Amino acid sequence: MRTVVIAFGLVCLMGAILAQSVGIGTSTPAPSARLDVSDTLRGILIPRLTTVQRNNIPNPAHSLLIYNIDCDEYQYYIPGAGWVSLLANVTAGGGGSGSGTLTAYPATGISASGFTAHWSPVAGATSYKVLVYQDCGSSTPLATATFPAGSTSGPVSVSMPCNTSRCYEVRATVSSTGCGGTVSFLISNRVPVTLSGSNPPCTTPNTWVRLPDPPNNMPGRENHVTIAHDGFIYVGFGYSYAGGSCLSDWWRWDPCSGTWTQRASPPKNFGNKPFIFAIGSYIYVGGGGELCSGPLNDFYQYDPANNTWRQKANLPVPLFGAVGASDGTYGYIACGVTTGGAYTNTLYRYDPSSNSWTTLSTVPGNVGRLSPFMAYYQGKLYIGGGYTPNCRQDFYAYDMNSWTTLANHPNANWEGWAVAYNGKIYVTGEHSCSNCINQFYYYDIASNTWSPMSVFTGGNRNDLKLVELNGILYGGLGKDCPTTYYRDWWAFCP
């Protein structure tokens, strides 16, 4: 029994020691240090190894520190780079290992999706890496880009909010020091990068602001798609009597300059009621074709960087009026109308790594739906409304495993468009089945309640589709009831 008590006491004592700072040579170790060694006559010896012994360390941890006695220098380990000479690395234009200096210059070609970085050449550099930060005082990069030896400039992809400064630096990886196979880096000065523009930020919450209209050669429309991606907003397809019925045009809007640019149309005319989502560097569009050779099972990937379209795996079934969303890894589509006019309630998942579709579940309610609304937010899909052929107001959340019934939307509706932002699901442009409306609502996830947005000042409107970019909701177009197709553009300030 005495042995058990002593053992228990030792365990408690060790727990108390491990829970606080430890001092050697001091009774008041610094609280921010796990170990504080104080001595005026002696130092600390880091493990001393030969290069062979160092290379025999199994799975060295990130930042593991040793002293290489073959090289007479401290070295630390970086996964992917190997052993790095501690003394060879310098900052702010210093010159390590006799390799000269590295200077970053002002960026050019600044746009909403990035910029071109410039730097001085470094003798012996084997590669360069550009690191972009939130600001010049940040330590964690937002984006990186790597360039080969001999480069002195290169494009960097990063979201650039209008009138907000980013900051970048350049790192050169210099040839091996010749001692133990270590590498060294040069780190440049940091350079601020600002995308200047005239598009003003929101100043008053819960208000609508009309922005300059899209160009005259962009037809007004309904049943189109809209998406925010990499600092721009893309709009396209849909239906318009004035524009030639089913539309295949594809546009990009720069929120900073306020300019519209027509981009390459896809090989397939998706026309009326396609779906859209984005994963990583790409935008995906599929289905559609109501009143124009649909429903379609075509599915394409758009590459914004190269302005090109590439056909991907066909949908499991032809669909128009399906809705899309993405969690950043997978894409999801739900509901719609398939061949023969059959209403569906199936939820599918698209895996871009395998270019394949998987059937996940069915949307509750025991009915297929045409043009419901759907958005993704923090691990869940939110979906509701739709035409069955009666308008619905039920609303659900799906956590990729099971469904939860949520508070009904205030109105039975279809052709609504959902965007998630800051704990809320904003639903706009819904059609009440009897007419178009200008009173839209948002859902508060935390309280499971719906509240009205301020009345849309552009009049009654279906297919008013908003997307979020830098804390502002942008969108436009759509149709009143019954025949006016709009070509306008709006901002809603949450």
N, C-alpha and C positions, 0 to 999 in steps of 0.2 A: 504494500500500500504506500509505504514511504517513497519507494522508487517511482511509483506512478505520480505522486504529488510533485516530486522534484522534476520529473520529465515535463509535467504540465506547466510548472513554473518556468522552465527553460523555454518552452514554446511561447508562452506569454511574453517573456522578456525579449525573445528574438523578434516577435511581432511588434513590440513597442520600439525596438531599435530600427526595424525596417520601415516604420511609419514616420520617421523623422530624419533630419539631416545628420550626417555622421561627421565628427570632427577628429582630426589627428593633430595633436599639438595645439589645439584650441578647444576651449569649453563652450564657445559660442559660434558654432559653424554658421555660415551664411544660410539663411532659410531657403534661398533659391538654388542652393547647391546640394546635390545628393551626398557628395563627399568633399570636405574642406580640409586641405592639408596645410598646416602652418609650420614653418621651420626657417630659421635664419642661418643654419649651417649646412643643411642637406637639401637635396632636390628629390624629384620623382624619376624613377627609371622606367621608361616605356619598354616593353619587350623588344629585344634586339635579335634580329633574324638575318640570315643570309638571304639572297634572292631565291635560292633553291628552297630553303625552309619556308619562306613567305609563300611561294607558289604551291606549297603542299598544304596550306591551310584549307580545310574543306569548307565550302560555302561561306566565304568571308562576308560578314555583315556590312551593310551600307555604312560608311564612315569609319570602319575599323582602322585603327591607327597602330603603326609599328615603326621601328627605326631600322632601316636597312644598313647593316654594317658593311656590306660590299660597296654601297654608294655613299655612305656617311651622310644620310639624309632621312628625314621623316617622310613617310608615305602613308596615304589613306586610300581606302577602296571605294570606288563608285561603280555600282552595277551598270554594265553596258559600256563602261569606259576603261575599267581595270584599275590598276594601281597608279595613283597620282602623286607627283612630287609636291609635298606641302609647301616648299619654299619656291617652287617654280611659278606659282599662280599669283597674278597681280591684278589690280583693278584700276579703273579710271585711266586707261591709257598708259599704264606702266609697261615695262619691257622685261618679261620673264624669259630666261634661258637664252638671252641674246637675240630674241626674235623680233625686236622692234616694238612699236606701239600699235594700238588698234583704236581707231577713232570712228565713231558713228556720226553720220551726217544727217541733215534734215531729210525727211521722207518726201516722196513725190507720189503723184497718182492717187491721192487720198480719196476714198469713196466710202460709202456705207458698209462695204464688205471688206475693207482692208486698205493697204497702201504698199508702196515699194520702198524698201529700206536700202540705205547706201552706207558703205564703210570703206575704210582704207585697206589696202592689201597688206598681208603679213607674210614675211618670208618664212617658209617652212610649214605654213598652215596646211593641214590635211582636210579640213572642213570648217564651215562656219555655221553658227546657229543664231537665229534672231529670236529673242524672247520679248514678248509684249506684255506689259503690266497695266493694271487698272490706272495707276498713276505712278509718278516717279519715286514715290516712297514705298510702294508695295514690294513684297518679297516673293509672292506666288504668281507665276506668269499665267495670263489668260490664254495665250496661244504661243506656239513655237513653229519655226520653219527652219529646215536644214538645207545648206547649199554646199556644193563641192569646192575643192581647192581651186584657187584662181578667181573665184567669184568676188565681185565688189558691190553687187546689188542683187535684189531678188524680191518677188512678191510675197506678201504675208497676208493670210486670210484671218480676219478678226472683225467682229462687229464694232462699228465706229458710230456711236450715237452722235447726233447732230449737236455741234457746239460743246462737245465734251472732249477733254484731252485724255489720250492714252500716253504711254511712254514705252520706248523700246531701247534695248541694248543688244550688242553683238558679242558673241563669244567665238574665239578662234581656237580650234584644237591644233596644237603645234606638234610636230613630229616627236617621236620618242627621244627622251633625253640621252638614251644610250646607256642608262644605268638601271638595271633591273626591269627594263621594259615599261618604265613609267611614261605618262603623258603629262603635258602641261597645257594650261589655258591662258589666253589673254582675254580680259573682259574690258569692253569699251566703256566710255561715258554713256549716260542715258540721255535720250533725245525725246522731248514731248512731241506728240502728234495730235493735231486737232482738225476735225472736219467742220469747217465753217459753213453756215447756211443761214437762210432767212426764214425757215419754217419755225414759227415760235412754239415753245412748249405750252402745255396747258397751264392756266393760271387759276381757273375756278372749277372745283370738282362738280361732277354730275351735270355737265353742260355739253352741248353740241356746238361744234365750230365748222362752218362750211369752208372748205379749202378750194383753191382753183380747180376748175373742171378738167377732166382728162381731155386730150386733143380731139379735134373735130372728126378725125378719121377713125376714132374708136367708137363703134356703135354703142348706143344704150342697149341694155339687155337684162334678162332675168335667168335664173337657174344656172348661173355661172359658178366659177370657183375662185377663191381668194386665199392666199397664204402668205405669211411673213417668213422670210428665210434669209439668214446671213445679212441682215441690215437692210434688205429691200422688201417690197411687197409685190407679189405677182398676181395678176388677174387675167382670166381668160375664159373662152368658150361660152356656153350658154345659148340663149335663143332670143331672136329679135326679128320681127317682121321687116323692120326698116333696114336691118343689116344683112338681109339675105337668109333669114330663118336660122338654121343651125350654124353657129359661129365656131371657127377654128383658130382665131387670132389669140396671141399670147403676149402680155404686156408686163413691163417691170416699172415700178414707181420708186423713185429715190426720195425718201422722206425729208432729207436735208435740203436738197436743191429744189424739190418739188417737181422734178422733171419726169416725164414718161418716155419710155423707149420700147418700141415694138421688137419682140424677140422672135426666134424661129418657131413656127407652128409645128406641132407633131405630125407624123405621117398619117395618123388617123384623126378624123374629125369627131371629137367626143361630143360636141354640140350640147344638147340639152340634158341637164341633170347628171353630170359625172361626179366622181368623188376625188378628193385630194388629201395627201398627207406628205410629210417630209421626214426623212431619216438621215442624219449626218449631213453629208455634202449634197444630197440629192432630193429632188421633189418627185413624187409619184402621182400619176393621174390614171384613172381607169373608168370603165363602165360608161354610162351615158347613152346618148343617141335616141332619147324619146322624140318621137315625131320625125326622126331622121335616121332610118335604117337601124334602129335599136330595138331591144336592148343589146348592148355590146359586152363582150367579154375581153376586150383588148385592155392591155395594161402596159404603161410606158414609164420609163425613168428619165427625168430631165436633169441634165448636168448644167447648172448655171454658169460654172467657170468657163465651159467651152460652148455654151449655147447649143447643145445637141440633145437629141432624143434617142432613146434606145429601148427597143421592145423587150419586155420581161414576160414572165410566166403568165399565161392567161388566167383570168378569174375562174374560180370553180364553176360558176354559172354566169350567163349573161345577166347584166343588171343595169337598170337606170334608176335614179332616185335613191341609191345607197349613200351612206354617209361614211366619212373617213376620219381617222385620228391616229396619232402616233405617240408612243411613250419614249421615243428616242432610239429604241432598239428594234422594235417591231412596228408594223403598221396594222391597223384594224379597220375593217369595213363591216357595216351592219345593214340589214333590211334591204328595201328596194323592190322593184318589180322585175320579174324574169320573163322568159319566153312564154307567150300565150297569155300574158297579163296576170300571172300568178303573183300575189303579194307574199313576200318572204319576211321572216324574222330571224334569220341566221346571222351569227357573228363569226367572222373569219379573221385569222391572223396571217400576216405576210412576214416571212423571214428573209431579209435581203441577203444574208450570208449563204443560204441554200437556194434562193430564188424559188420559194415554194409557199403554198397556202395550206393552212390547217383549219379545220372546222372546230371552233371552241365551244359554242353554246347557242342558245336561242334567247332572244330578248323576251322578257315576261310579257304577259297580257293576252297570250293565246291568239294573237293575230299577227299577220304580216303587216308591214308598214311601208308606205311610200314617203320619202323625204321627211324623216324625223330629224331631230337635231342631236348632235353628239360632240363631246369634248373629253379630253384626257386631262387629269390633274392629280398629281402625287399618288400614283399607284392605282387609280381607278378611272374607269370610263363612266361618263354620265350621259344618259340617253333618254329621250322622251318625245312626246308628241308624235306626229305623223298622220298619214291618211290611210284608212283601213278597209273600205272607202268611207268611213266616217272619221271626223277629226278627233284626235286623242289629246288628253292632258295628263296622262300618267307619266311618271318619271322614276328612273331607276339608276342605281350605281352598281358597277361590276368590278370586283377586286381581282380579276383574273382567276377566280375560283368559284365565287357564288354571287348571287344578285341580292340587292337590298332595295326594298320599296321606299321611296322618298316622297316628300310632300308633292302633291299634284301641282303642275303649272297652273297659274290662275285662269288660263283660257285653254279650251280645246283648240289645237292648232296643227298646221303642217307647213312645210317649206321654211321652218325656222333655221337659224344658223347660230351655233354656240361657240363661244370663245371663253377659255378659262384664264383668270388672272387674279392673283392676290386673294385666294380663298373664295372666289366667287365664279359662278358660271353665268355669263351674260348671253341672253338669247334675243336675237333681233330678226326682223324681217319676216316673222311668222304670219301666216295667212289664217284667219279665223274660220275659214271655210265659207262664210257668208260674204266677207269683204276683206280688203286690206286695212291695216290699222297703223297708228303712229305711237301707240303706247306699248313699250316693251318692258321686260322685266329681267332681274338678275336673281340668281339663287345663291344664298349664303350657306356654304357647306357646314360651317360650325353650328349654326342654329337651325338648319333644315327648314329655312323659310324663304319665301319669295318676296321681293320688294320691287316697286316700280322704278324704272329709270326716268329721268326727265323726258317729257314728251318730245319725240323727234320733230324738229322744226322743219323738216323737208316735206312734210305731208304724209298721207297714208302710203305705205310702201311694203311690198313683199320682196323677199330676196335681198334685203339690205344686210350684207355680209361683212362683219367686222373681224379684224385680226389684231392681236396685240403686238406692239413694237415699242420698246423702251418706255413702258408704262402708259402708253396712249393707245386707244382703240381706233383703228382706221378702217374705212370701207365706204361703199357707195353702190351706185347702179341700182338695179331692181326695177319694179314696175308698180304702178298704182292699179286700181281696179276700175275699168277693165283693160285699157289699151295703151297707156303712156309708158314708154320705155325711157328710163332716166339715164343720163350720162353726167353724173355729178360725183363729188368726192367729199367725205366728211371725216372729222375727228370727234371722238367722244372722250371726254376727260373723266376717268373713273372717280 
